[in-house]
Amino acid sequence: MLDGPNFYARLFARRYSGSKVITSLRNIRLARWKYPLEWFTRGGTDLVIANSYAVQDVLIHKLGYAHGRTRVVYNGGDLSRFSATPYAQRASLREPLGWRREGIHLSYPVRICAHKNHFMLLRALKLLPANVLKQVFIHVMGRVHQPSYAQRFFGAVKASGLSPHLIYDGEVRDVPQRIAASDACLLVSKYDGFSNGLLESWASARPSITCEVADVPRILKDWRIALSFPIDDDAAFAARIAEFVNMPPEARAQMGAEGRRYVEEVHTIEALVRNTVAVYDEVLSSSSAAAQSNPNR
């Protein structure tokens, strides 16, 4: 799965007939220098596992893989680490975290980097009616991945006067507890391969307010587990926050419960392992791409 081992393992395997090469891609966007490496090793790769149909499109339309040499295996959620804490208990979990007990607390647990689009949080808060804004507290948590971007973001929050409503919790290790203390989790990425943050929110029986990135529209087509909005649409995002604030707690709790059921049915670790093993079995039963590309070895 890691870029370096991924490339060198495929390069080595090309030299041996009968070798089976299965790799994976989990990102929507690749650095420019990685494209030649992918094109060079493509011929000796039997199959690539994508973790979403959006990533599969990248494999086919940007990296030139035939559709039959790609498979989609969705990520799995850790249902033991992210347990279904009753929605009614969320307020009682806030005091140990230093959060206000009252209000609507929304979590955004992701790395601090540009494509995660944190500035959208600030823009949406500015669009909220005063009576809604006073109830909303957004908690950003995660490692600073791009220091210059983080510095600009934190500076903009401070200058806006909205620091009481947009709070950086830092790089924390108690993410499950913080999600359990939240009313919902957010996703506002400009692009994404597959959001583990959404799985963790739903596994915790918490609804989400999410942009329609990657496979989100496909997932939400049949499940009422989130409020969605178009990517980078500030007004639609603000409207969804206001809608969520005005929903009865029972309706929010029902969304969270359905999210938990969805993860239990589709995104368990057991399903991830089962679907991955099925791909391995399929590849092992066919002739290898390495052998086809090196018939004299």
N, C-alpha and C positions, 0 to 999 in steps of 0.2 A: 504493500500500500504506500510505502514511502518512496519518494521520487528516485533517490539515489539507488537503493537496493533494487527497486523496480527495474531500472534501466540496466544495471550491471548483471542482474540475474538473467534477464532476457538475452542480453548479448552473449553470455556464457552458454545458455541453453541452445542457441542457434548452432553450436558446433557439434552437437550430438544428436544423431538420429534417434527417434523414439522418445525424446524428451517432450514432456507436456508442459506448456507454459500458460498459466492462468494469472492474470494481473487484475488490477482494479483502478478505477478512476472515481474520485469523490469530489471533484471540484468543477465548477462551471467554467472558470477562467484559468488558463495556464499562462505562465510567463512566456514571452516570445521565444526565449532560448530553448524551451522544452519541446516546442513543436518539432524541430528537426530530429530530436531524440526519439519522439514517438513515431514519426514517419519511418525512421531507420529501423526500428525494432518491430514495427507493425507486422511485417511478413512472417516473423517467427513466433508470433503470439497466437495461441489457439483460441483464446476467448478472454474478453474483458468484462468484469463485473462492474456495473454502475450502481450507485446507491439511490438513483432516481431516474425517471424517464427524461427529465431535463438534462441530466448528465449523459444519458444514452444518446440524446440528440447531438451533443458535442462530439462524442465518439464517431458518430456516423457522418455528420455534416462538416465537421472541422478537422477531424483526424483521419477520415477516410476509411473507417472500418466498415465492413459489410454488416448489415443488420443481423445476419445469422451468427456473427462472431461476437455478439454482445448479449448480455443478460442483465436484468435489473433485479437486485436483491436489496430490499429496503433495510435500513438500520433497525436494530432492536433496542427496546427500552428496558432498563433495569428496574423491574417492578418491585424488587425488594428494597433497593436503595431509595427509590421514589415511590413511597407508599401513599395510598389513598386516604389522606387525613380528612376527616369530616369538614365540610365547608364552614360549618358553624363554629369550629374551633380556631379559626384563623386569627381572630382578634386576640385571643388569650396567648398566642405564640409570639406576639409582637414585642411585648415588654422586654423579654430577655435579649432581643436584638437591638433594643434602643429605638424602636419604631413607635410612632404614635399609635395608640390603640384604635382610635376612630379613623374614619376616612376610607377611601378606596386606594389600596396599595397595588401598584402594577410593577412587575419585575421584568428587567431585561438582562438576563445572565449570559453575556457574550463577551468575547475579546473586544478591547477598545481599538478598533481599526476602521479605516474609511468606509469599506464596503458594508459595514454593519450600520452605517447611516445614523449615528447618534444625534446629529444635528436636527433630524426630523422630529425627535422627541421634543426638543426646545421649540421648534416652529409650531408644532401642534398645540403645545401648552399655551402659546400666545394667542391661538385662535379660539380657545375655550371661553364660553361665557363665564363671568365672574362667579356665579353661583355654583358652577361645575368645577372650576379651577380650584376653589377653596377646599374641595373634597379630595382632590387627586394628588397622589404622591408616587412618583416614578423612581424606582430603585435600580440604578445601573450597577452591575457587579461583573467583574472580570479582569483579567490580566491586561495591562497596557501593552499592546502589540506594536503600535506605532506612536512613539512618544511625541512627535511633533503634532500629529493629529489630535492626540489626547490633550495636549497643552492648549491647542486652539479651542477644543470643545469645552474644557473646564473653564477657560477664560471667558468664553461666550456665555456660559451658564451664570458665572459670577456677575458679569456685566448686565445681564438681563434682569437681575433682581428676582429670579425664579428659583434660586437655590433651595428654598424650603420645599419646593415641589419637585425638583429634579436632583436626586441625591446619589452620590457615588459611594457605594458601600465598600468598594475596594476589591482586591482579589481574595475572595472568601472561600473557605473550605466547607462551609455548612449550607451549600446551595439548596439541598432538599428541605432543610428547615425554613429557609427564606421563601422558597416557593410555596410551602405549606402555609406560611403566614400571609401570603399574597391573595388578592382577590382574583388576579389573572396574570398571565405572562404576555409579553409583547414580542413581536418580530417585525422589524422595519428594514431589513436588509435590502440593498440595491440588487444583490444577486446572492444565490446560495445553492449549494448542491443538494443538501437535505438538512433540515433543521433538527438537530437533537434537542434543542431547547423546547420546541413544540412537543416532542415526545415526552420530555420530562415534565412539562406543564400538565399534559393530559394524564400521564401516569400518576401524577399527584392529585388527580381529580380537580384540577383547576382549568378553567377555560382560557382561551387566548384571544388576543386581538392581533391579527397578523396581516401583513401584506400578502398579495397573491404571487409569491415568488416560487420558482421551481415547481414542485408537484403539489403545492398547497391547493390550487383550484381542483385538482383531481381528487385529493383527499376529502375536501370539504363538500364535494358534490352530493355525497350521500350521508353526511354526518353533521348534525348541529352541535358542533363542539367549539366553534370559534366565530368571531365577527371578523370579516375580511374586508380589505380595501385594496385598490390598485397600488402598484409600486410607486413610491415617491409622490403620492397624492396627499399633501398636507391637510387639505380641507376634509377629504374623506376620512382620514385617520382621526382628526379631531372630532368629526361627527360620530365615529364609532366609539370613541372614548365617552363622549357625552351620552350616547345610547346605552352603553354598558353601565355608566353611573346611575342612570335612571331606571334600569331594570330592577325588578324585585329580587331580593337575595335568593329566593327559591328558584327563580329562573336561572340565575348564575350557577347555583349549585347543581341544577339539572344538566346544564351544559358540561360542567366538570365531570359529573358522573358518567355522562355519555362518552366523554373523552377517555376516561379510564377504561370503559368497556371496549372502545375502539382499539386502544393499545393492547389490551388483553387478547383481542381477537386477531390482530394483524401484525403487531410489532413486538412480540416477545423475543427474548434471546433465543428461546427454543425454535421459533419460526425462522430467525436469522440463520441459526446453525443448520436446520433442516433444508432450507432453500439453498444455502451455500454448498452443502454436501451433494445435493441434487445436481448442481452445476459441475462439481468435480466428477461425479459418476458419469455425466454426459460426456465430458471431455475425455475421460479415461477409456470410454468405449469407442472412440473414433481415432483415426490416424492423426498424428501430430502435425502442426503447421511447420515445426522445425524440420521434420523429416521431408515434408513436401517441398520446402524451400532449399533443402540440402540433400537431394536424392542420392548423391554419390558418397556420402559420409557413412 
